Amino acid sequence: MPEPTFTPGQLQPNVWKVVENDKFMQQPIMYIILAADFNVLIDTGVNTANYLEFLLSDAVPDSRLREKQFLVINTHNHFDHIGGNYLFSPKQGRKDKRCLDLCAGDANPTYTLNFPETTLSATRGAQSHAYAVTRWLADGDVIQLYPDDPAEILKVLHLPGHTPDSIGLYYPKAHLFFAGDFVHPYSAILLNLPYSNFNQYVESLYMLLQFLKAQVFEKIRICCGHNDSNLPAGDLVELWALVENAMHKTAECKSKIVFGMPCNVYSSDKFELLVNGALVKNIEKLLLKVASKFERRASTSSPPSSAYCSSTAAAAE
């Protein structure tokens, strides 16, 4: 008997994961958050089968999933995370009535919308359908999940490096951080792609570590886009050590050809980095720059420029 295309699993009373068993062996993990007036979908997979039909079936045994509109959020624009986008918000025609909005990070809309070149679908022989982003998310934006509870939010963090448009979402109430492909264990974090940037990744990783350490660090679990939906936030310390050792050239380095390009492979117990091109030369200067940027961002934090709440959801219906 063949494996089901989508395999759901409950992480918390209002949080589900869905693993797609696709023919490209990506096995992306999508996430669902059941909120007060809408349901959040984090990524839409490869499109091996119709994800919207799956969500509207009783495969996920929670009727709340089928009672409200979907707020779709992409962590980045690679084909194994945006494959089902067109089902909710096609490029031609109107978005599905069950879609509140389809969101992406606003760091580099030109890159995000350079379809299909930047999705990498051609490198795997996959077909990605064009879609429309209907709302852009800025760094620091807040999505209100339940009214009158400051912890029932998703906070948007821009995390460029793997791609220019990578974002993460922090859910304080659940102590969860949704990371997309920014971090995942036991398979290579790709920083060797045409639009990847190792220096940006180092900055983003430092920012993320400092942000999460300012929260309840020991309780936070990272919901990765592949392999692990329950990675302890403390494991980022191991990843940071690997990055530092790579920059100091004390980490073991192997050479590998990926997509026809030579790259360096750096490994630790849980993590592997594929890096294309020279590593940053002045490590101390980069770290000072990143620390200064983090302090500036912390001191100039302002109210979110966009938020979804009960009135927003109602107005969209």
Stockholm file with secondary structure:
# STOCKHOLM 1.0

chainA/1-317         MPEPTFTPGQLQPNVWKVVENDKFMQQPIMYIILAADFNVLIDTGVNTANYLEFLLSDAVPDSRLREKQFLVINTHNHFDHIGGNYLFSPKQGRKDKRCLDLCAGDANPTYTLNFPETTLSATRGAQSHAYAVTRWLADGDVIQLYPDDPAEILKVLHLPGHTPDSIGLYYPKAHLFFAGDFVHPYSAILLNLPYSNFNQYVESLYMLLQFLKAQVFEKIRICCGHNDSNLPAGDLVELWALVENAMHKTAECKSKIVFGMPCNVYSSDKFELLVNGALVKNIEKLLLKVASKFERRASTSSPPSSAYCSSTAAAAE
#=GR chainA/1-317 SS CCCCSEEEEEEETTEEEEEECCTTSCCCEEEEEECSSEEEEECCCCCSSCHHHHHHTTSSSCGGGGTSEEEEECSCCCHHHHTTHHHHSBSSSCCCTTEEEEEEESSCHHHHTSTTGGGTHHHHTCCCCCBCCCEEECTTCEEESSTTCTTSEEEEEECCSSSTTCEEEEETTTTEEEEETSCCSSSEEEECSTTCCHHHHHHHHHHHHHHHHTSCGGGCEEEESSSCSCEEGGGHHHHHHHHHHHHTTCSCEEEEEETTEEEEEEECSSCEEEECSCCCSCHHHHHHHHHHHHHHHHHTCCCCSCCCCHHHHHHHC
#=GC SS_cons         CCCCSEEEEEEETTEEEEEECCTTSCCCEEEEEECSSEEEEECCCCCSSCHHHHHHTTSSSCGGGGTSEEEEECSCCCHHHHTTHHHHSBSSSCCCTTEEEEEEESSCHHHHTSTTGGGTHHHHTCCCCCBCCCEEECTTCEEESSTTCTTSEEEEEECCSSSTTCEEEEETTTTEEEEETSCCSSSEEEECSTTCCHHHHHHHHHHHHHHHHTSCGGGCEEEESSSCSCEEGGGHHHHHHHHHHHHTTCSCEEEEEETTEEEEEEECSSCEEEECSCCCSCHHHHHHHHHHHHHHHHHTCCCCSCCCCHHHHHHHC
//
